[in-house]
Amino acid sequence: MTASTCRGCGRPIVWIETPDGKRIPLDPKPPVYRVTSDGRGERDRLCMVSHFATCPQASDFSASNR
C-alpha cells in the first residue's frame, strides 16, 4: 500500500494493487465496511472504499473522458 494525495480533490488516498496488477485508489479513513467471508459472522475483515466513489472529481479521471 502506498500513500499519496488525490490530484483532483487533494484528499489523502492509498494505492493498492489488485491480483491482476491494476492499481486502484482507496480512501484511508472511514467509512470502512466489515465484510463477512463465511456468512456466519466469522473471519470478518475491514474493507476500505474506492476513492472513485467519494471523489468529487472522479469523472476527470474516467477513461471515457480521455
C-alpha positions, 0 to 999 in steps of 0.5 A: 500500500502506498500513500499519496494525495488525490490530484483532483480533490487533494484528499489523502488516498492509498494505492493498492494493487489488485491480483491482476496488477491494476492499481486502484485508489482507496480512501484511508479513513472511514467509512470502512465496511466489515465484510463477512467471508463465511456468512456466519459472522466469522473471519470478518475483515475491514474493507476500505472504499474506492476513492472513485466513489467519494471523489468529487472529481472522479469523472476527470479521471474516467477513461471515457473522458480521455 
